[in-house]
């Protein structure tokens, strides 16, 4: 292989890992509840700000800060589903979308009041370092992004297939009424499913913050990317979401390599549109 292609190939795969990590929670919520969570991007960025705060004020390493941010976002997700979205579902199928949009606006404005609209980032010694692959150097944080995505996806897979709670979530996602007849409390299950999806949002927030600078309104752009990932992979498919993230990462880096960085996102969105036109359910969707 031409060595010139190694850089965009490796960078695309690692960047795709971050995109998949951001999108996993969105995919899970849709797969279980059939809800497109419009607040997902802002909840991810909220995780970034929580990690940033813990590093800035008490010097807690961003990865170690997951011991705090994961329970916080899990609890927040559980409460959002149980006390806001569940009641909205009883009104109409459109009401949860409006509620999620309102949550996104509240998070954006609350974070802006607390931190100002200026860009911030999470910097550590390892996030600023690099590693060698042959004669080429790559940012270490991109490798950590990919590793985190693989680990989270495998943990999700094991959880959904090997635990009672995971199998109950899978059953509720496939047939809610049948799950209820089997004695599964779907109301509680949906709350746990949303909370578990927020665990991946907390993890994605930490690695996003170490990879890119972010602002209170960054969630919107990452929500769009997450949409693209799950559309390509297939809504509700965790494996498809991971592969969809890799595809978008590669499209972005190779289009930038051949045509310049100004057209990278154009080709990302065109890829999403082509997949929608050819296979609307996504490459791995049912």
N, C-alpha and C positions, 0 to 999 in steps of 0.2 A: 504493500500500500504506500502511496506517495505520502511522505512525511508531512506535507503541507495539509493533508486532510486529517491528520491525527488530532490536531488541536481542536477544530470544530467538532469532531466526532466525540472526543473525550469530554469536552466542555458541554456539548449538547446532552450527553447521557447524564452527567452530574447535575446540570441545570434541570433536566427533566425529573430527576429525583426530588428536587425541591418542589417543583410544580405538582408532582404526584402527592407529596406530603401535604401540601396546602389543600388539595382537592379531596383527599380521602374522607374527611369528615362530611363534606358536602355530599359525596356519593353515598355514604352510609345513611344519612338522614333521608335522602330521597328513596333509597332502597327499602327502608323500614317504614317510613311515614308517608311516602309519596309527596314530600314537601321540598320545594326548591327554597332553601334557606337564604334569603337575600341579605341576611346579616352575617353570613359566614366569613366573608373577607374582613369585616370590621372586628369580628371576634378573634380572628387570627392576629390582626394588628393590635388588639387589646392585649393579647398574650405577649406580643413584642414589647409593648409599653410596660407591662408588669415586670418582665424580666429586666428591662432597661432600668426601671426604678430600683429593683433589688440590687443590681450591680452598682448603680450610682450612689445609693445612700448607705448600703451596708456591705458593699464589696462582695456580694454573693455571686459566684461563678454562674453564668447563664444556664449551663446544663444542670448544675445543682439546683438552680432556682426552679426547675421543674417540680421539685418536691413540694413547692408552694403553689406555683401557677397551675399545675395539673388539678389538684383538688379544688382550687378556686373556680376554674372554668368548668370543671365537672359539675360542681354545685350550682353555678350560674346557669348552665345548660339545662340541668334537671328542673330548676325553678321556672325557667322560661317556658319549657314544654308543659309542665304541670299546671301553671297558673296563668299562662297567656295563650299559648298555641292550642292547648287542648280545648279550651273554651271557645277559641276562634273556629276550630274545626266544626264545632256544634252549630255554628252560625251558617257558614258556607265554605266552599272550597277556596274562595278568593280571600277570605278574611285572614288566614294565617300569613299569606303573602304580604298583606298590608301591615300586619303586626310585625313581621320580620323586617320590613322596610323601615318602620318606625323605630325598631330597636337599633338598626344600623345608624339612623340619624342621631339618636340619643347618644350612642357610643362615640360617634364622631365629634359631636359638640362637647361632650363631657371631657374627652381626652384633650381637645383643643383648649378648653378652659384651664385644664391642669398643666399642660405642657407647652402651649403656644403652637402656632402653625408651622414652626420651623422644623426642618429635617433633623432627625437624630439617628444614631446607629449604636449598635452594641459591639464594642471592640474588646477583644482579648488577645493574648499573645498567640494562641493557636489559630484564631480566626484570621489573623493577619499574616500567618506564615504560609509557606508553599511546600509542595513536594515535587520530586522529580520523577518523570516517566521517560526513560531513555535520556535524551539530551534536552527534553522540554520540561518546563516548570508550569505547575498549575496551582491555583489557590487551594489551600487545605480545606477551607470551609465548604467548598463545592463537593469535595469527597465526603465530608461529614454529612452534608445534605443528603447525598445518595445513600449513605449507610443508614441514616435515620429513617429514610423512606422505606428501605428494605426491612429494617427491624420492625417498624410500626405495622407494615402490611402483614408480615409474618405473625406478629402478635395478634393482630385482628383476626387473621385466618384461624389460628389456634384457639382463640377465645370463642369465635362463632361456631367452631366445629367440635370443641372438646369440653365445653362447660354447659351447665344447665341453662344459665342465663343467656349464653350465646345461642344455644339451640332454640330457646324460647323467642329470642329476637328474630331469628331466621324464620321460625314458624309464623310469627305475627306478620312478618313482611310478606310471606307467601299467601296466607289466607287468615285474615283477622278473625272472622267468625268461627272458623274451624279451630283456631288456637284458643278462643274463648271456651268452646265446647270441651276442649281438653283440659280445662281448668287453669289456663294461663291468664293472669291479670294483665291484659294488654295495655290498660291505662298506665300501670306502673312500668311495664316493659318499655313503652314509648319514652317515658321520662328517662329511664336508664340509657336507652339507645341514644337519645339526644345528648345526654351527659357524656357518654363514651365518645361520641363524635367530637365533642368539645375537648376531650383529652388530646386528640390528634391536632386540633386547632391550637392548643397550648404549645405542643411540641413544634408545630410548624411556625408559630410565632417567634419562638426562640431562634430557630435556625434562619428564618427570614430576616430577623433583626440583625443577625451576624453576617448575613450575605449582602443585603441591600439597605441603604438608608430609607427611613420611612417617616411619614407624616400622619396626622390624624385622619386624612382622607385617602390614604394609600389602600385601604381595604377595598375600595371600588375597583381599582385596576386589578388587584389580585383575585377578586371575585370573578371578574371577566375571564381571567386565565383559568381559574378553577372550572368555570362553566365549559370552557373549551376542552379541558382535559376530560371531564366526565362525558361530554358529548361524543368525543372521539372514542373513548374507551367503552362507553355504554353506561347509561344511568343505572346506578345500583350495583355495578360490578366492581369489586375492589381490585381484582387482577387487571381488568380493563382500564381502571383508573390509573394504575401504576404504569401500564404500557402506554396509555394515552399521554401521560406526563412526559415519558421518554420521547414520544413522537414529536410533541410540541417543542421540547427542548432542542431536539435535533433540527427541526424545521427552522427554529429561530437562529441557531448558530450557523447553519449552512447557508441560509439566505443572507445573513450578515457577512459571511465569508465571501460569497460570490457577488453580492449586489450592494453591500454596504449596510451599516447599522440603521440607517434611516428607514429601510423597508422591512426590517425584521418582523415587526408586529403585524404589518400588512399581510405577509405570507402566513403568519400564524393564524390570523382570522380567515384568510382564504382557505387554508387547510380545513378549518372547522366547517366552513360553508360547503366545501366539496364533500366531506363526510356526511353532512346533513342531507345533501342532495342525493347521494348514492345509497347511503344506509342510515336512515334517520334514527334507528335504535342504537347506533354506535357499533363499533367493530366487534365488541364482545357483549353487546346488549341482547336481551331476549325479546 
